[in-house]
């Protein structure tokens, strides 16, 4: 408990006390080191100078611009403009080149890869991962499995107009029906077809479902998009069910859920956000990751 008394001189150190005492322990009135005080005063003087030469004080409609007339925003703009000037010759070559010829030209391929890699990190990595490895519901761009086609033209189309992006009339479209939610299939039919779908890629029948009945359900409801053999259809965005690559998971619960709720993921139409040259570079970069056709 703190108490206050008349300041005294500590008998052991000879230092006056402040008069404050906690549980019998008196607080010494030790002065701050001189070097610390001078440093503190210098910082105060420095701050006053900083207030004068740099933008500091907010006003009703703006802020003080400072004697140097400098701010971080204008510095960034200046750096970006300088970068654009440096990149301009390469960007012009890239813009003029046919996208099919870029990978054949080492210089253009280097420019496209560097530009595309930067664009990917800024725009695509939050969903597809920094290494384009994907995640549940977000495709891995390093493999050779493409929902909407893996040619340069296919990738450029997908990037430009997006997937199921309502604001773009040319977007990739095609949804899987919600077979369970809409009552198109009964629970036992879903259970059978789920195991049949697993069997297409060599996975075991986890529930003892009737695979023959599941095959019939598949033929009547799923084959129209995925094909009779389950090989998929890139024009509809219907995945290949035989390649052991699963966007939403291969376990029974995940497959049953997809059959129940249907639908599909979305991707922005980058044509309204990125310039055509950047999209061209991004197309080449994604195509070069290892899964381009």
C-alpha positions as YAML, in Angstrom:
chain: A
units: angstrom
residues:
- id: 1
  name: UNK
  ca: [0.00, 0.00, 0.00]
- id: 2
  name: UNK
  ca: [1.38, 3.42, -0.97]
- id: 3
  name: UNK
  ca: [1.72, 6.22, 1.56]
- id: 4
  name: UNK
  ca: [3.11, 9.77, 1.39]
- id: 5
  name: UNK
  ca: [5.39, 11.46, 3.90]
- id: 6
  name: UNK
  ca: [7.93, 14.27, 4.06]
- id: 7
  name: UNK
  ca: [10.91, 13.68, 1.75]
- id: 8
  name: UNK
  ca: [13.88, 12.25, 3.57]
- id: 9
  name: UNK
  ca: [17.45, 11.36, 2.75]
- id: 10
  name: UNK
  ca: [18.13, 7.68, 2.27]
- id: 11
  name: UNK
  ca: [20.74, 6.68, 4.86]
- id: 12
  name: UNK
  ca: [22.39, 4.04, 2.63]
- id: 13
  name: UNK
  ca: [22.76, 6.07, -0.62]
- id: 14
  name: UNK
  ca: [22.50, 9.65, 0.61]
- id: 15
  name: UNK
  ca: [19.85, 10.31, -2.07]
- id: 16
  name: UNK
  ca: [16.72, 12.26, -1.17]
- id: 17
  name: UNK
  ca: [13.43, 10.41, -1.41]
- id: 18
  name: UNK
  ca: [10.29, 11.61, -3.16]
- id: 19
  name: UNK
  ca: [8.16, 11.10, -0.09]
- id: 20
  name: UNK
  ca: [6.38, 8.13, -1.66]
- id: 21
  name: UNK
  ca: [6.55, 4.82, 0.10]
- id: 22
  name: UNK
  ca: [5.22, 1.35, -0.82]
- id: 23
  name: UNK
  ca: [5.11, -1.32, 1.86]
- id: 24
  name: UNK
  ca: [8.03, 0.30, 3.63]
- id: 25
  name: UNK
  ca: [10.07, 0.78, 0.47]
- id: 26
  name: UNK
  ca: [10.85, 4.46, -0.20]
- id: 27
  name: UNK
  ca: [11.20, 5.85, -3.73]
- id: 28
  name: UNK
  ca: [14.53, 7.55, -4.31]
- id: 29
  name: UNK
  ca: [14.51, 10.88, -6.12]
- id: 30
  name: UNK
  ca: [17.36, 9.87, -8.44]
- id: 31
  name: UNK
  ca: [17.98, 12.39, -11.25]
- id: 32
  name: UNK
  ca: [17.99, 11.16, -14.84]
- id: 33
  name: UNK
  ca: [21.43, 10.70, -16.43]
- id: 34
  name: UNK
  ca: [22.67, 13.88, -18.08]
- id: 35
  name: UNK
  ca: [23.26, 12.11, -21.41]
- id: 36
  name: UNK
  ca: [19.65, 10.91, -21.40]
- id: 37
  name: UNK
  ca: [18.31, 14.41, -20.73]
- id: 38
  name: UNK
  ca: [20.38, 15.97, -23.54]
- id: 39
  name: UNK
  ca: [19.19, 13.24, -25.92]
- id: 40
  name: UNK
  ca: [15.60, 13.90, -24.91]
- id: 41
  name: UNK
  ca: [15.98, 17.68, -25.46]
- id: 42
  name: UNK
  ca: [17.64, 17.06, -28.84]
- id: 43
  name: UNK
  ca: [14.69, 14.89, -29.87]
- id: 44
  name: UNK
  ca: [12.29, 17.70, -28.97]
- id: 45
  name: UNK
  ca: [14.26, 20.16, -31.09]
- id: 46
  name: UNK
  ca: [14.43, 17.62, -33.93]
- id: 47
  name: UNK
  ca: [10.66, 17.10, -33.81]
- id: 48
  name: UNK
  ca: [10.03, 20.83, -34.12]
- id: 49
  name: UNK
  ca: [12.23, 20.93, -37.21]
- id: 50
  name: UNK
  ca: [10.45, 17.88, -38.59]
- id: 51
  name: UNK
  ca: [7.08, 19.58, -38.14]
- id: 52
  name: UNK
  ca: [8.34, 22.54, -40.19]
- id: 53
  name: UNK
  ca: [9.99, 20.79, -43.16]
- id: 54
  name: UNK
  ca: [7.67, 17.77, -43.64]
- id: 55
  name: UNK
  ca: [3.86, 17.44, -43.93]
- id: 56
  name: UNK
  ca: [2.62, 17.14, -40.39]
- id: 57
  name: UNK
  ca: [-0.40, 19.01, -39.15]
- id: 58
  name: UNK
  ca: [-3.89, 18.13, -40.40]
- id: 59
  name: UNK
  ca: [-6.30, 20.92, -41.23]
- id: 60
  name: UNK
  ca: [-9.99, 21.15, -42.08]
- id: 61
  name: UNK
  ca: [-9.50, 20.62, -45.82]
- id: 62
  name: UNK
  ca: [-5.88, 19.46, -46.05]
- id: 63
  name: UNK
  ca: [-2.59, 19.44, -44.19]
- id: 64
  name: UNK
  ca: [0.61, 21.46, -43.86]
- id: 65
  name: UNK
  ca: [2.86, 20.56, -46.78]
- id: 66
  name: UNK
  ca: [6.16, 21.50, -45.12]
- id: 67
  name: UNK
  ca: [9.09, 23.53, -46.44]
- id: 68
  name: UNK
  ca: [10.45, 20.56, -48.44]
- id: 69
  name: UNK
  ca: [7.06, 20.05, -50.14]
- id: 70
  name: UNK
  ca: [7.63, 16.27, -49.89]
- id: 71
  name: UNK
  ca: [5.26, 13.46, -49.02]
- id: 72
  name: UNK
  ca: [5.42, 9.67, -49.23]
- id: 73
  name: UNK
  ca: [2.56, 9.44, -51.75]
- id: 74
  name: UNK
  ca: [4.32, 11.65, -54.31]
- id: 75
  name: UNK
  ca: [7.54, 9.71, -53.70]
- id: 76
  name: UNK
  ca: [5.80, 6.42, -54.51]
- id: 77
  name: UNK
  ca: [4.22, 7.92, -57.63]
- id: 78
  name: UNK
  ca: [7.63, 9.19, -58.73]
- id: 79
  name: UNK
  ca: [9.20, 5.75, -58.18]
- id: 80
  name: UNK
  ca: [6.39, 4.06, -60.12]
- id: 81
  name: UNK
  ca: [6.74, 6.49, -63.00]
- id: 82
  name: UNK
  ca: [10.48, 5.85, -63.08]
- id: 83
  name: UNK
  ca: [9.83, 2.11, -63.10]
- id: 84
  name: UNK
  ca: [7.34, 2.50, -65.96]
- id: 85
  name: UNK
  ca: [9.94, 4.44, -67.92]
- id: 86
  name: UNK
  ca: [12.49, 1.66, -67.41]
- id: 87
  name: UNK
  ca: [9.99, -1.02, -68.39]
- id: 88
  name: UNK
  ca: [8.44, 0.86, -71.30]
- id: 89
  name: UNK
  ca: [10.66, -0.56, -74.11]
- id: 90
  name: UNK
  ca: [10.11, -4.15, -72.97]
- id: 91
  name: UNK
  ca: [6.38, -3.57, -72.42]
- id: 92
  name: UNK
  ca: [6.06, -2.15, -75.93]
- id: 93
  name: UNK
  ca: [7.70, -5.26, -77.42]
- id: 94
  name: UNK
  ca: [5.41, -7.46, -75.34]
- id: 95
  name: UNK
  ca: [2.31, -5.54, -76.40]
- id: 96
  name: UNK
  ca: [3.21, -5.85, -80.08]
- id: 97
  name: UNK
  ca: [4.04, -9.57, -79.93]
- id: 98
  name: UNK
  ca: [1.61, -12.35, -80.70]
- id: 99
  name: UNK
  ca: [0.98, -14.26, -77.49]
- id: 100
  name: UNK
  ca: [1.82, -17.54, -79.22]
- id: 101
  name: UNK
  ca: [5.31, -16.27, -80.17]
- id: 102
  name: UNK
  ca: [6.38, -14.96, -76.76]
- id: 103
  name: UNK
  ca: [7.55, -18.30, -75.37]
- id: 104
  name: UNK
  ca: [9.66, -18.84, -78.50]
- id: 105
  name: UNK
  ca: [11.59, -15.60, -77.96]
- id: 106
  name: UNK
  ca: [13.99, -15.70, -74.95]
- id: 107
  name: UNK
  ca: [13.95, -11.91, -74.51]
- id: 108
  name: UNK
  ca: [10.18, -11.62, -74.62]
- id: 109
  name: UNK
  ca: [9.77, -14.69, -72.41]
- id: 110
  name: UNK
  ca: [12.05, -13.13, -69.78]
- id: 111
  name: UNK
  ca: [10.07, -9.87, -69.84]
- id: 112
  name: UNK
  ca: [6.72, -11.66, -69.74]
- id: 113
  name: UNK
  ca: [7.76, -13.98, -66.92]
- id: 114
  name: UNK
  ca: [9.07, -11.13, -64.75]
- id: 115
  name: UNK
  ca: [6.00, -8.96, -65.37]
- id: 116
  name: UNK
  ca: [3.59, -11.87, -64.96]
- id: 117
  name: UNK
  ca: [5.23, -13.06, -61.76]
- id: 118
  name: UNK
  ca: [4.84, -9.62, -60.19]
- id: 119
  name: UNK
  ca: [1.21, -9.39, -61.34]
- id: 120
  name: UNK
  ca: [0.52, -12.87, -59.98]
- id: 121
  name: UNK
  ca: [1.97, -11.98, -56.56]
- id: 122
  name: UNK
  ca: [-0.14, -8.81, -56.36]
- id: 123
  name: UNK
  ca: [-3.43, -10.19, -57.65]
- id: 124
  name: UNK
  ca: [-3.60, -13.99, -57.75]
- id: 125
  name: UNK
  ca: [-1.49, -15.28, -54.86]
- id: 126
  name: UNK
  ca: [-4.09, -14.49, -52.14]
- id: 127
  name: UNK
  ca: [-6.28, -17.28, -53.57]
- id: 128
  name: UNK
  ca: [-3.93, -19.55, -55.51]
- id: 129
  name: UNK
  ca: [-1.00, -19.27, -53.07]
- id: 130
  name: UNK
  ca: [2.41, -17.64, -53.48]
- id: 131
  name: UNK
  ca: [3.66, -20.71, -55.30]
- id: 132
  name: UNK
  ca: [0.42, -21.18, -57.28]
- id: 133
  name: UNK
  ca: [-0.11, -24.42, -55.36]
- id: 134
  name: UNK
  ca: [-3.77, -23.66, -54.77]
- id: 135
  name: UNK
  ca: [-5.97, -24.70, -51.84]
- id: 136
  name: UNK
  ca: [-9.35, -26.28, -51.29]
- id: 137
  name: UNK
  ca: [-11.64, -24.63, -53.83]
- id: 138
  name: UNK
  ca: [-8.73, -22.83, -55.53]
- id: 139
  name: UNK
  ca: [-7.01, -24.74, -58.36]
- id: 140
  name: UNK
  ca: [-3.35, -25.71, -58.32]
- id: 141
  name: UNK
  ca: [-1.84, -23.99, -61.35]
- id: 142
  name: UNK
  ca: [1.30, -26.12, -61.39]
- id: 143
  name: UNK
  ca: [-0.33, -29.36, -62.51]
- id: 144
  name: UNK
  ca: [-1.79, -30.35, -65.88]
- id: 145
  name: UNK
  ca: [-5.43, -30.26, -64.80]
- id: 146
  name: UNK
  ca: [-7.41, -27.34, -66.25]
- id: 147
  name: UNK
  ca: [-11.11, -26.82, -65.63]
- id: 148
  name: UNK
  ca: [-11.46, -24.38, -68.53]
- id: 149
  name: UNK
  ca: [-8.55, -25.39, -70.73]
- id: 150
  name: UNK
  ca: [-4.80, -24.88, -70.41]
- id: 151
  name: UNK
  ca: [-3.78, -23.38, -73.76]
- id: 152
  name: UNK
  ca: [-2.52, -19.80, -73.93]
- id: 153
  name: UNK
  ca: [-5.80, -18.70, -75.51]
- id: 154
  name: UNK
  ca: [-7.84, -20.53, -72.85]
- id: 155
  name: UNK
  ca: [-5.88, -19.00, -69.97]
- id: 156
  name: UNK
  ca: [-6.02, -15.51, -71.48]
- id: 157
  name: UNK
  ca: [-9.79, -15.82, -71.88]
- id: 158
  name: UNK
  ca: [-10.20, -16.98, -68.29]
- id: 159
  name: UNK
  ca: [-8.02, -14.18, -66.92]
- id: 160
  name: UNK
  ca: [-9.72, -11.50, -69.01]
- id: 161
  name: UNK
  ca: [-13.34, -12.42, -68.33]
- id: 162
  name: UNK
  ca: [-13.14, -14.39, -65.08]
- id: 163
  name: UNK
  ca: [-15.22, -17.32, -63.95]
- id: 164
  name: UNK
  ca: [-18.88, -16.90, -63.02]
- id: 165
  name: UNK
  ca: [-18.20, -13.16, -62.72]
- id: 166
  name: UNK
  ca: [-21.62, -11.57, -63.13]
- id: 167
  name: UNK
  ca: [-20.26, -8.15, -64.09]
- id: 168
  name: UNK
  ca: [-18.68, -9.55, -67.28]
- id: 169
  name: UNK
  ca: [-21.05, -10.81, -69.98]
- id: 170
  name: UNK
  ca: [-18.31, -12.98, -71.51]
- id: 171
  name: UNK
  ca: [-17.33, -14.65, -68.27]
- id: 172
  name: UNK
  ca: [-16.83, -18.40, -68.02]
- id: 173
  name: UNK
  ca: [-20.18, -19.85, -66.97]
- id: 174
  name: UNK
  ca: [-21.40, -23.26, -65.93]
- id: 175
  name: UNK
  ca: [-22.64, -24.39, -62.54]
- id: 176
  name: UNK
  ca: [-23.07, -27.85, -61.11]
- id: 177
  name: UNK
  ca: [-26.72, -28.38, -60.09]
- id: 178
  name: UNK
  ca: [-27.52, -28.71, -56.41]
- id: 179
  name: UNK
  ca: [-28.79, -32.26, -56.81]
- id: 180
  name: UNK
  ca: [-29.50, -32.75, -53.13]
- id: 181
  name: UNK
  ca: [-30.73, -29.31, -52.11]
- id: 182
  name: UNK
  ca: [-33.23, -29.19, -54.96]
- id: 183
  name: UNK
  ca: [-34.44, -32.75, -54.46]
- id: 184
  name: UNK
  ca: [-33.25, -33.92, -57.89]
- id: 185
  name: UNK
  ca: [-31.55, -36.88, -56.21]
- id: 186
  name: UNK
  ca: [-32.48, -38.79, -53.08]
- id: 187
  name: UNK
  ca: [-30.06, -39.47, -50.25]
- id: 188
  name: UNK
  ca: [-29.45, -43.08, -51.27]
- id: 189
  name: UNK
  ca: [-28.83, -42.06, -54.87]
- id: 190
  name: UNK
  ca: [-26.30, -39.45, -53.73]
- id: 191
  name: UNK
  ca: [-24.60, -42.01, -51.49]
- id: 192
  name: UNK
  ca: [-24.28, -44.48, -54.38]
- id: 193
  name: UNK
  ca: [-23.08, -41.98, -56.98]
- id: 194
  name: UNK
  ca: [-20.57, -40.47, -54.55]
- id: 195
  name: UNK
  ca: [-18.83, -43.80, -54.17]
- id: 196
  name: UNK
  ca: [-19.04, -44.42, -57.91]
- id: 197
  name: UNK
  ca: [-17.31, -41.08, -58.52]
- id: 198
  name: UNK
  ca: [-14.58, -42.08, -56.05]
- id: 199
  name: UNK
  ca: [-14.16, -45.38, -57.91]
- id: 200
  name: UNK
  ca: [-13.46, -43.52, -61.17]
- id: 201
  name: UNK
  ca: [-10.08, -42.51, -59.81]
- id: 202
  name: UNK
  ca: [-9.39, -45.80, -58.07]
- id: 203
  name: UNK
  ca: [-10.56, -44.86, -54.57]
- id: 204
  name: UNK
  ca: [-12.21, -47.53, -52.40]
- id: 205
  name: UNK
  ca: [-15.93, -47.86, -51.65]
- id: 206
  name: UNK
  ca: [-16.00, -46.49, -48.11]
- id: 207
  name: UNK
  ca: [-19.67, -47.09, -47.34]
- id: 208
  name: UNK
  ca: [-20.47, -50.34, -49.17]
- id: 209
  name: UNK
  ca: [-22.67, -48.40, -51.61]
- id: 210
  name: UNK
  ca: [-24.13, -50.03, -54.71]
- id: 211
  name: UNK
  ca: [-21.70, -48.93, -57.44]
- id: 212
  name: UNK
  ca: [-23.88, -50.31, -60.23]
- id: 213
  name: UNK
  ca: [-26.75, -48.08, -59.12]
- id: 214
  name: UNK
  ca: [-24.29, -45.21, -58.68]
- id: 215
  name: UNK
  ca: [-23.15, -45.68, -62.27]
- id: 216
  name: UNK
  ca: [-26.76, -45.48, -63.44]
- id: 217
  name: UNK
  ca: [-27.31, -42.27, -61.47]
- id: 218
  name: UNK
  ca: [-24.12, -40.85, -62.96]
- id: 219
  name: UNK
  ca: [-25.17, -41.71, -66.50]
- id: 220
  name: UNK
  ca: [-28.57, -40.11, -66.05]
- id: 221
  name: UNK
  ca: [-27.48, -36.93, -64.24]
- id: 222
  name: UNK
  ca: [-23.72, -36.29, -64.42]
- id: 223
  name: UNK
  ca: [-22.47, -37.65, -67.74]
- id: 224
  name: UNK
  ca: [-23.99, -34.75, -69.69]
- id: 225
  name: UNK
  ca: [-21.25, -32.49, -68.33]
- id: 226
  name: UNK
  ca: [-18.52, -34.82, -67.06]
- id: 227
  name: UNK
  ca: [-18.79, -37.27, -69.97]
- id: 228
  name: UNK
  ca: [-19.78, -40.93, -69.95]
- id: 229
  name: UNK
  ca: [-16.33, -41.93, -68.67]
- id: 230
  name: UNK
  ca: [-16.05, -38.98, -66.26]
- id: 231
  name: UNK
  ca: [-13.24, -37.34, -68.26]
- id: 232
  name: UNK
  ca: [-14.74, -33.87, -67.91]
- id: 233
  name: UNK
  ca: [-15.46, -31.05, -70.36]
- id: 234
  name: UNK
  ca: [-13.32, -27.91, -70.43]
- id: 235
  name: UNK
  ca: [-15.95, -25.92, -72.34]
- id: 236
  name: UNK
  ca: [-18.32, -26.32, -69.38]
- id: 237
  name: UNK
  ca: [-15.70, -26.19, -66.64]
- id: 238
  name: UNK
  ca: [-16.64, -29.75, -65.67]
- id: 239
  name: UNK
  ca: [-13.62, -31.43, -64.04]
- id: 240
  name: UNK
  ca: [-12.06, -34.73, -65.01]
- id: 241
  name: UNK
  ca: [-13.14, -37.17, -62.29]
- id: 242
  name: UNK
  ca: [-10.61, -39.84, -63.21]
- id: 243
  name: UNK
  ca: [-7.27, -38.05, -62.73]
- id: 244
  name: UNK
  ca: [-7.07, -38.20, -58.91]
- id: 245
  name: UNK
  ca: [-6.98, -34.38, -58.68]
- id: 246
  name: UNK
  ca: [-9.71, -33.04, -56.41]
- id: 247
  name: UNK
  ca: [-10.56, -29.36, -56.07]
- id: 248
  name: UNK
  ca: [-12.84, -29.77, -53.03]
- id: 249
  name: UNK
  ca: [-11.50, -33.03, -51.57]
- id: 250
  name: UNK
  ca: [-11.81, -36.74, -52.37]
- id: 251
  name: UNK
  ca: [-13.26, -37.97, -49.08]
- id: 252
  name: UNK
  ca: [-16.86, -39.15, -49.03]
- id: 253
  name: UNK
  ca: [-18.16, -36.19, -47.02]
- id: 254
  name: UNK
  ca: [-16.65, -33.64, -49.43]
- id: 255
  name: UNK
  ca: [-18.04, -35.36, -52.52]
- id: 256
  name: UNK
  ca: [-21.49, -35.79, -50.99]
- id: 257
  name: UNK
  ca: [-21.48, -32.10, -50.06]
- id: 258
  name: UNK
  ca: [-20.62, -31.03, -53.61]
- id: 259
  name: UNK
  ca: [-23.43, -33.18, -55.01]
- id: 260
  name: UNK
  ca: [-25.82, -31.70, -52.47]
- id: 261
  name: UNK
  ca: [-24.96, -27.99, -52.86]
- id: 262
  name: UNK
  ca: [-23.55, -27.87, -56.40]
- id: 263
  name: UNK
  ca: [-22.36, -24.49, -57.64]
- id: 264
  name: UNK
  ca: [-18.73, -23.56, -58.26]
- id: 265
  name: UNK
  ca: [-16.04, -21.05, -57.42]
- id: 266
  name: UNK
  ca: [-15.66, -17.53, -58.80]
- id: 267
  name: UNK
  ca: [-12.68, -15.63, -60.18]
- id: 268
  name: UNK
  ca: [-12.63, -11.89, -60.96]
- id: 269
  name: UNK
  ca: [-12.56, -10.67, -64.55]
- id: 270
  name: UNK
  ca: [-9.10, -9.13, -64.60]
- id: 271
  name: UNK
  ca: [-9.74, -7.47, -67.97]
- id: 272
  name: UNK
  ca: [-11.34, -4.56, -66.13]
- id: 273
  name: UNK
  ca: [-8.50, -4.25, -63.64]
- id: 274
  name: UNK
  ca: [-5.28, -5.02, -65.50]
- id: 275
  name: UNK
  ca: [-4.11, -3.66, -68.84]
- id: 276
  name: UNK
  ca: [-3.94, -6.03, -71.83]
- id: 277
  name: UNK
  ca: [-0.13, -6.25, -71.77]
- id: 278
  name: UNK
  ca: [-0.11, -7.27, -68.11]
- id: 279
  name: UNK
  ca: [-2.78, -9.90, -68.78]
- id: 280
  name: UNK
  ca: [-0.71, -11.20, -71.69]
- id: 281
  name: UNK
  ca: [2.35, -11.46, -69.42]
- id: 282
  name: UNK
  ca: [0.29, -13.09, -66.68]
- id: 283
  name: UNK
  ca: [-1.05, -15.60, -69.19]
- id: 284
  name: UNK
  ca: [2.46, -16.58, -70.25]
- id: 285
  name: UNK
  ca: [3.60, -16.82, -66.62]
- id: 286
  name: UNK
  ca: [0.71, -19.09, -65.58]
- id: 287
  name: UNK
  ca: [1.17, -21.18, -68.73]
- id: 288
  name: UNK
  ca: [4.87, -21.63, -67.88]
- id: 289
  name: UNK
  ca: [4.26, -22.87, -64.33]
- id: 290
  name: UNK
  ca: [4.26, -26.47, -65.50]
- id: 291
  name: UNK
  ca: [0.72, -27.26, -66.44]
- id: 292
  name: UNK
  ca: [0.26, -25.33, -69.68]
- id: 293
  name: UNK
  ca: [-0.80, -27.19, -72.81]
...
